[in-house]
Amino acid sequence: MFQGSMGFLHTRASMMIDVVVVAMAVVVPLLAWSVWLVKFRRRYRLHKAIQLTLAVVLLVTVAAFEIDMRFYTDWNQRATPSPFYGSQWVLRALGIHIFFAATTVGLWIYTIAGALRNFPSPPQPGPYSPRHIFWARLAAIDMLLTAVSGWIFYWMAFVARS
């Protein structure tokens, strides 16, 4: 059998890979809801709370995922049965996903740090708002691309069968 724990989505993926796949399916709609709250309902305090909570949850999830990948799970072994593995498509999909994931981390840190430094408490619109909106939109788009590229990698590596 495979090294590490088996996931709960009944694929070849490990438990932590499944957790991340499901987490992204929750994070993306929550992110969209948070943006909707601030844009159309002017719920700045709730938007801030949701964003900070998402950041902490993602930080903990990604840290647990990285520990699992480094010490417990051999994802290559689990992906080998995929028809996309031998052709290098799995590695290409992973490379694209890692690019989006890495840029998302940077954009989220920059956006959150800027918001914490430049908005008053309780939060409200101000001179920093246009800059925050620009970087936040970019970070949200990048988060969506991280999720989609991750789901594509997941399917190619752990779901697809010959």
C-alpha positions in Angstrom: 0.0 0.0 0.0 1.0 3.7 0.0 3.2 5.4 2.5 1.3 7.7 4.9 -2.4 7.8 5.7 -5.2 7.2 3.2 -7.5 10.1 2.4 -11.2 10.3 2.8 -12.1 11.2 -0.8 -11.5 7.6 -1.9 -8.6 8.4 -4.3 -4.9 7.6 -4.1 -4.3 10.9 -2.2 -3.3 11.1 1.5 -5.4 12.5 4.3 -3.7 15.9 4.2 -3.9 16.2 0.4 -7.7 15.6 0.7 -7.9 18.1 3.6 -6.2 20.8 1.4 -8.5 20.0 -1.6 -11.6 20.3 0.6 -10.2 23.4 2.4 -9.8 25.2 -0.9 -13.4 24.3 -1.9 -14.4 26.1 1.4 -11.9 29.0 1.2 -12.8 30.2 -2.3 -16.5 30.8 -1.6 -15.7 32.3 1.8 -13.3 34.7 0.2 -15.9 35.6 -2.4 -18.5 36.1 0.4 -16.1 38.3 2.3 -15.5 40.5 -0.7 -19.2 40.7 -1.3 -19.8 41.7 2.3 -17.3 44.6 2.1 -18.3 45.8 -1.4 -22.0 45.7 -1.2 -22.8 45.6 2.6 -19.9 47.8 3.9 -19.3 45.2 6.6 -15.6 46.2 7.1 -15.1 44.7 10.5 -16.6 41.3 9.4 -14.5 41.4 6.2 -11.4 41.9 8.3 -12.3 39.1 10.7 -13.0 36.7 7.8 -9.8 37.5 6.0 -7.6 37.1 9.1 -9.4 33.9 10.0 -8.8 32.5 6.5 -5.2 33.5 6.6 -4.6 31.7 9.9 -6.6 28.6 8.8 -4.6 28.5 5.5 -1.3 29.0 7.3 -2.0 26.1 9.7 -3.4 23.9 6.9 -0.4 24.5 4.6 2.1 24.0 7.5 0.4 20.6 8.3 0.4 19.7 4.6 4.1 20.5 4.2 5.0 18.5 7.3 3.0 15.6 5.9 4.6 15.9 2.4 8.1 16.1 3.8 8.0 13.4 6.4 5.1 11.0 5.9 3.6 10.9 2.4 5.3 10.0 -0.9 3.0 11.7 -3.3 5.1 10.4 -6.3 4.3 6.8 -5.3 0.6 7.7 -5.1 0.7 9.5 -8.4 2.6 6.8 -10.3 -0.6 4.8 -11.4 -1.9 8.0 -13.1 -1.9 7.9 -16.9 -0.5 11.5 -16.7 2.5 10.6 -14.5 4.8 9.1 -17.1 4.3 11.8 -19.6 5.3 14.6 -17.1 1.9 16.2 -17.2 1.5 15.7 -13.5 4.8 17.6 -12.9 3.8 20.4 -15.2 0.5 20.7 -13.4 2.3 20.7 -10.1 4.7 23.4 -11.2 1.9 25.7 -12.4 0.1 25.1 -9.0 3.2 25.8 -7.0 3.8 29.1 -9.0 0.2 30.3 -8.1 0.5 29.1 -4.5 3.8 30.9 -3.9 2.6 34.1 -5.5 -0.6 33.9 -3.5 1.3 33.7 -0.2 3.3 36.8 -1.1 0.2 38.7 -2.2 -1.8 37.8 0.8 1.0 38.8 3.2 1.5 42.1 1.4 -2.3 42.8 1.3 -3.0 41.9 4.9 0.1 43.7 6.3 -0.8 46.8 4.3 -4.4 46.7 5.5 -3.3 46.2 9.1 -0.9 49.1 8.9 -3.0 51.5 6.9 -6.6 51.1 8.0 -7.9 52.3 11.3 -9.5 50.1 14.0 -12.4 49.6 13.5 -11.7 49.4 9.8 -13.3 51.9 7.4 -12.5 53.3 3.9 -9.7 55.7 3.7 -6.8 57.0 1.5 -5.3 53.5 1.4 -8.5 51.9 0.0 -7.8 52.1 -3.7 -4.4 50.5 -3.2 -5.8 47.8 -1.0 -8.6 47.0 -3.5 -6.0 46.6 -6.3 -3.8 44.2 -4.3 -6.7 42.4 -2.7 -8.3 41.7 -6.2 -4.9 40.4 -7.5 -4.6 38.2 -4.4 -8.1 36.9 -4.7 -7.6 36.0 -8.4 -4.3 34.3 -7.5 -6.1 32.4 -4.7 -8.7 31.2 -7.2 -6.0 30.1 -9.7 -4.2 28.3 -6.8 -7.3 26.4 -6.1 -8.2 25.5 -9.7 -4.6 24.5 -10.5 -4.5 22.4 -7.3 -7.7 20.6 -8.2 -6.4 19.9 -11.7 -3.1 18.5 -10.2 -5.1 16.5 -7.7 -7.3 15.0 -10.5 -4.3 14.3 -12.7 -2.2 12.7 -10.0 -4.6 11.0 -7.7 -7.9 10.4 -9.4 -7.2 9.6 -13.1 -6.8 6.0 -13.9 -5.3 4.2 -16.9 
